[in-house]
Amino acid sequence: MLGSYHQSLMSRWVFVLVLAACGDSSGRGTVLTPDGTPVPGATVTIGDAAVTTNDDGQFVIEGSFARPSDGPVEVTVRHVALAKPHVERLQDTDGMRIQVRIVPTARGRVVDDKGKPMKHASVVVRATRRRKVQTTTDDEGYYQVAAPRLSSRPLEAAASAPGYLTRAVRNERKTTLLDTPHYGMPNIVLTFCGIARGRVVTSDGQPAAGADVKTIAVGVNLKEMGWTEIPERLPELGRHGAGSHYGKDGFSHARTRGKTDSNGRYALTTSPPDRVLFVIASLPGGPPRRLELKGVDLSKPLPDLVVPPLSKTRVPVQSPDGQPIGNATVYLVWPYPHIYPGIWTSEWLHADAKGWITLPCAEPGVAYEVVISGGGMNLRLTDHVIEDGEPLIGKKR
């Protein structure tokens, strides 16, 4: 009985010691730059407690964090102008003076052509092609990031959002905040164009996952419409390349490209709906098919685009004297004016060591231009109909 009483008393005593060692504590201090300039708007965290510094860089944490009685506490400072969180371990939390090194920041806003803020728009700030940082706008369309390393080039900010054309602005003017150069970027104004949404399916009605999709807006004069860059693909389906062709008075046509998702769906920023719009799709390496649309309502999904299956055509590649060309490379040129305004070329295809090659893009009865490279020769075939097992015998150019 006495032993159990002593054991109970001992456990209570230990519990009281633990409480005393890890009891609540308070802290106050100032966040400064190395030259003593206060840093307002910094977040100071000690344990589970966090406060924001005032205009004088000061902060107070009242009895809201636990600390060992004889050990230092970890203090973390975060600020948009810090390259990374600043961490210190301090013994005394009353009257702390925490010095942080500020880096340049870029700040600006993204709005639409009616002046409304664009929330959650994607923004890339860059000094050069490699020196760049990416962020998104808040609910009011504002963004602020630590600027990339400075260079002799002006700082550029580019913004994009689903259904809007990408726009970029530049600013070489520096403003001073906390004795460090900061960049107040001009507003980025995004112009809405349209989103082509649809589905690509195979001839048996199955979704064509990973199909290549391209939109071509014919007759678009982006310069007259004030557009400076080609649009980007919707972020939920990944990034894509884009291109354009110039005419005498501006763009003769603009295009965007991407891939379908696992359900065969695509969503591509495109031209205004009163333009002629081509949507061209193919399985990777396969022959293309297209939709031609005029005055289409882009608020509704476009009709399904049916693409043919990949061909299993397999042929040997030979030189003019009938010798196999091992490891040759081949690509085909389609004369498909009914599919694509101009010509369409395949990817480079590779033969095996014995000169045999599979052509997934070959269609029965279609005449191609065939370009062959290998064996120290560059060969060409024109108006050639490819048949399974029939050799490709190139002719010297």
C-alpha positions in Angstrom: 0.0 0.0 0.0 2.8 2.4 0.9 4.7 1.5 -2.2 1.7 2.3 -4.4 1.3 5.7 -2.6 5.0 6.5 -3.3 4.6 5.5 -6.9 1.6 7.7 -7.3 3.4 10.6 -5.7 6.4 10.1 -7.9 4.4 10.1 -11.0 2.7 13.3 -10.1 6.0 14.9 -9.3 7.4 13.9 -12.7 4.3 15.2 -14.4 4.7 18.6 -12.7 8.4 18.8 -13.8 7.5 18.1 -17.4 4.9 20.9 -17.3 7.4 23.3 -15.8 10.0 22.4 -18.5 7.6 22.7 -21.4 5.3 25.5 -20.2 3.9 28.3 -22.2 6.3 31.2 -23.0 6.2 34.5 -24.7 8.4 36.3 -27.2 8.8 39.8 -28.7 11.3 41.3 -31.1 12.1 43.0 -34.4 12.9 41.8 -37.9 15.5 43.9 -39.6 17.7 44.1 -42.7 21.5 44.0 -42.2 21.5 47.8 -42.2 18.8 48.1 -39.5 15.8 48.8 -41.8 12.5 47.3 -40.3 10.8 44.5 -42.3 7.0 44.9 -42.2 4.7 42.0 -43.3 7.1 39.2 -42.3 5.6 36.1 -40.7 7.4 35.0 -37.5 6.8 31.4 -36.4 7.8 29.9 -33.0 6.5 26.4 -32.5 2.8 26.4 -33.4 2.4 30.1 -33.0 2.7 32.6 -35.9 2.4 36.4 -36.0 3.0 39.1 -38.6 5.4 42.0 -38.1 3.9 45.5 -38.0 5.1 48.6 -40.0 8.1 48.9 -37.7 9.1 45.3 -38.1 8.0 44.4 -34.6 6.1 41.4 -33.4 4.8 40.0 -30.1 3.8 36.4 -29.2 2.0 36.3 -25.8 2.1 33.0 -23.9 1.3 30.9 -26.9 4.2 28.6 -27.6 5.9 25.8 -25.6 9.7 25.7 -25.0 12.1 23.7 -22.9 13.2 25.5 -19.7 16.9 25.3 -20.5 17.1 25.1 -24.3 16.9 27.4 -27.3 13.8 27.9 -29.4 13.6 27.8 -33.2 12.4 31.0 -34.8 11.4 31.0 -38.5 10.9 34.2 -40.5 9.1 34.1 -43.9 8.6 37.0 -46.3 7.9 37.3 -50.0 11.3 39.0 -50.5 13.2 36.2 -48.8 14.7 33.6 -51.2 14.0 31.0 -48.5 12.7 30.9 -44.9 15.2 32.4 -42.4 15.7 30.1 -39.3 17.5 31.0 -36.0 17.8 29.2 -32.7 17.6 31.6 -29.8 18.0 31.2 -26.1 16.3 34.5 -25.1 13.0 35.3 -26.8 12.4 38.7 -25.1 13.8 41.5 -27.2 14.9 39.4 -30.2 16.6 41.2 -33.1 16.5 39.0 -36.2 18.4 40.1 -39.3 17.3 38.8 -42.7 18.7 39.5 -46.2 16.0 40.7 -48.6 16.1 39.8 -52.3 14.4 41.7 -55.2 10.7 41.1 -55.9 8.4 41.6 -58.8 4.8 42.7 -58.2 1.9 43.3 -60.5 -1.7 42.5 -61.4 -3.4 40.5 -64.1 -6.8 41.8 -65.5 -9.0 41.0 -68.4 -9.8 43.4 -71.2 -12.7 44.8 -69.2 -10.5 45.6 -66.2 -11.8 42.7 -64.0 -9.1 40.9 -61.9 -8.0 37.5 -63.3 -7.7 35.2 -60.3 -5.5 32.1 -60.4 -3.9 33.1 -63.6 -0.5 31.6 -64.3 2.4 34.1 -64.2 6.0 33.6 -65.2 8.5 36.3 -64.3 11.9 36.0 -66.0 15.1 38.0 -66.5 16.4 35.6 -69.1 15.1 32.3 -70.6 16.7 30.3 -67.8 16.3 32.8 -65.0 12.6 32.6 -64.3 10.1 31.9 -61.5 6.4 30.9 -61.7 3.4 31.8 -59.6 -0.4 32.3 -59.7 -2.5 35.4 -59.0 -4.6 35.7 -55.9 -8.4 36.4 -55.8 -7.8 40.0 -56.7 -5.5 39.2 -59.6 -2.3 40.3 -57.8 1.0 38.4 -57.8 4.3 38.9 -56.0 7.4 36.8 -56.3 11.0 36.9 -55.5 12.5 38.1 -58.8 15.0 35.9 -60.6 18.7 36.8 -60.6 19.2 40.2 -62.1 20.8 40.7 -65.5 21.3 43.5 -68.0 18.0 42.6 -69.7 14.6 44.1 -68.5 12.4 42.0 -66.3 9.5 40.4 -68.1 6.2 39.0 -66.7 3.9 36.8 -68.9 0.5 35.7 -67.9 -1.9 33.1 -69.2 -5.3 31.6 -68.3 -7.7 29.1 -69.9 -9.4 30.7 -72.9 -7.2 33.8 -72.9 -4.2 34.7 -75.1 -0.9 34.9 -73.4 0.4 38.4 -72.8 3.7 39.7 -71.5 4.9 43.0 -70.1 8.4 44.5 -69.4 9.7 46.9 -66.9 13.2 48.2 -66.5 12.3 50.7 -63.8 13.3 49.8 -60.2 11.6 51.1 -57.1 13.2 51.1 -53.6 11.8 49.0 -50.8 13.9 48.0 -47.8 17.0 49.3 -49.6 16.7 46.6 -52.3 15.6 47.0 -55.9 12.0 45.9 -56.5 10.0 45.9 -59.7 6.5 47.3 -60.0 5.3 45.6 -63.2 2.6 47.1 -65.5 -0.8 45.4 -65.5 -1.0 42.4 -67.7 -4.3 42.6 -69.8 -5.5 39.3 -71.1 -7.9 39.1 -74.1 -10.5 36.3 -74.2 -10.6 34.4 -77.4 -12.2 30.9 -77.1 -11.7 27.3 -76.1 -12.3 24.4 -78.5 -13.4 21.4 -76.6 -14.1 18.0 -78.0 -13.2 14.3 -78.2 -11.1 12.2 -80.5 -12.2 8.6 -81.0 -11.0 5.6 -83.0 -13.0 4.1 -85.9 -14.5 1.5 -83.4 -15.7 4.4 -81.1 -13.1 4.0 -78.4 -11.4 7.1 -76.8 -8.1 8.0 -78.5 -6.0 8.7 -75.5 -2.8 10.6 -76.2 -3.8 11.6 -79.7 -2.1 14.6 -81.2 -4.6 17.5 -81.7 -4.0 20.7 -83.6 -6.2 23.7 -84.2 -5.7 26.1 -87.1 -7.5 29.4 -87.3 -7.4 30.5 -90.9 -7.4 34.1 -91.9 -6.8 35.5 -88.4 -5.0 38.8 -88.3 -3.8 38.9 -84.7 -1.9 42.2 -85.1 -5.1 44.1 -86.0 -6.8 42.5 -83.0 -4.0 43.6 -80.7 -2.7 40.2 -79.9 1.0 39.8 -79.5 1.5 36.1 -78.8 0.1 32.8 -79.7 -2.2 31.2 -77.1 -1.3 28.4 -74.8 -3.1 25.2 -74.1 -5.2 24.8 -71.0 -3.1 23.9 -67.9 -5.3 21.0 -66.8 -4.2 19.1 -70.0 -0.6 20.1 -69.8 1.5 22.6 -71.8 2.1 22.5 -75.5 3.9 24.2 -78.3 2.4 26.9 -80.5 3.2 28.5 -83.7 2.1 30.9 -86.4 2.6 31.8 -90.1 2.9 35.5 -91.1 1.1 37.0 -94.0 1.7 40.5 -95.5 -0.8 42.2 -93.1 -0.2 40.0 -90.0 -0.9 36.4 -89.2 -2.4 34.4 -92.1 -3.3 31.6 -89.7 -2.6 30.8 -86.0 -2.4 27.3 -84.5 -2.2 25.6 -81.2 -1.5 22.0 -80.5 -1.7 19.4 -77.7 -2.7 15.9 -76.8 -5.9 14.3 -75.6 -6.3 13.0 -72.1 -7.1 9.5 -71.0 -10.7 9.9 -72.1 -9.8 11.2 -75.6 -10.8 14.8 -74.7 -9.0 17.9 -75.7 -9.3 21.6 -74.7 -7.4 24.2 -76.8 -7.4 27.9 -76.8 -8.4 29.0 -80.2 -9.6 31.8 -82.5 -12.8 33.8 -82.1 -15.8 31.6 -83.1 -16.6 33.7 -86.3 -13.4 32.5 -87.9 -12.8 29.3 -90.0 -11.4 26.7 -87.6 -9.7 23.4 -88.5 -9.3 20.8 -85.8 -6.8 18.1 -86.9 -6.0 14.9 -85.0 -4.1 11.7 -85.3 -2.9 8.9 -83.2 0.9 9.3 -82.4 2.6 8.6 -85.7 -0.7 7.8 -87.5 -2.5 9.5 -90.4 -4.5 12.7 -89.7 -8.2 13.5 -89.9 -9.8 16.9 -89.6 -13.0 18.9 -88.8 -13.7 22.1 -90.7 -15.9 24.5 -88.7 -17.3 27.9 -89.5 -19.2 30.1 -87.0 -19.1 27.4 -84.5 -20.6 27.8 -81.0 -17.6 27.2 -78.7 -19.8 27.1 -75.6 -20.7 23.5 -76.7 -18.4 20.5 -77.3 -17.3 20.1 -80.9 -18.3 16.9 -82.8 -16.3 13.8 -82.3 -13.2 13.5 -84.5 -12.7 9.9 -85.8 -9.1 8.9 -86.6 -8.0 5.7 -88.4 -6.0 3.1 -86.5 -2.3 2.8 -86.8 -1.1 0.8 -89.8 0.9 -2.4 -89.4 2.5 -2.0 -92.8 6.1 -3.3 -92.8 8.5 -3.0 -95.7 12.2 -3.3 -96.5 14.3 -0.3 -97.3 16.8 -0.7 -100.2 19.3 1.2 -102.1 19.0 1.7 -105.9 21.1 -1.4 -106.5 18.7 -3.5 -104.3 20.9 -3.7 -101.2 19.2 -3.4 -97.8 19.9 -0.2 -95.9 20.2 -1.2 -92.3 19.3 1.4 -89.6 17.9 3.8 -92.3 15.7 6.7 -91.3 12.5 7.4 -93.2 9.8 10.0 -93.1 6.7 10.4 -95.3 5.2 13.6 -96.7 1.4 13.5 -97.1 -0.2 15.5 -100.0 -3.4 16.0 -98.0 -4.9 19.3 -99.0 -8.3 17.9 -97.9 -6.9 17.4 -94.4 -4.4 20.1 -93.8 -3.7 23.5 -95.5 -0.4 22.6 -97.0 1.5 19.4 -96.4 1.9 17.0 -93.4 5.1 15.2 -92.6 5.5 12.2 -90.3 8.1 11.8 -87.6 11.5 10.2 -88.5 11.0 6.4 -88.5 13.9 4.0 -88.0 14.6 0.7 -89.8 16.2 -2.3 -88.0 19.7 -3.6 -88.8 18.3 -5.6 -91.7 16.6 -2.6 -93.3 13.0 -3.5 -92.3 10.7 -0.7 -91.1 7.1 -0.4 -89.8 5.1 2.5 -91.1 2.2 3.2 -88.8 1.1 6.2 -90.8 0.8 4.5 -94.2 -2.7 4.3 -95.6 -3.7 2.0 -98.5 -3.9 3.6 -101.9 -2.4 7.0 -100.8 0.6 8.3 -102.7 3.4 9.7 -100.6 6.7 11.4 -101.0 9.2 9.2 -99.2 12.5 10.5 -97.9 15.2 7.9 -97.0 18.5 8.6 -95.2 21.2 6.0 -94.5 24.1 4.1 -95.9 25.8 7.4 -96.8 22.9 8.2 -99.2 19.9 10.6 -99.2 17.2 9.1 -101.4 13.7 10.1 -102.4 10.5 8.6 -103.8 7.7 10.7 -105.2 4.0 9.7 -105.7 4.7 6.3 -104.1 1.9 4.0 -103.0 3.2 1.9 -100.1 2.1 -1.7 -99.9 2.9 -4.2 -97.2 6.1 -6.2 -97.9 6.9 -4.2 -101.1 10.5 -2.7 -100.8 11.1 1.0 -100.7 13.8 1.5 -103.3 15.1 5.1 -103.1 16.4 7.1 -105.9 19.3 9.6 -105.6 18.2 13.2 -105.4 
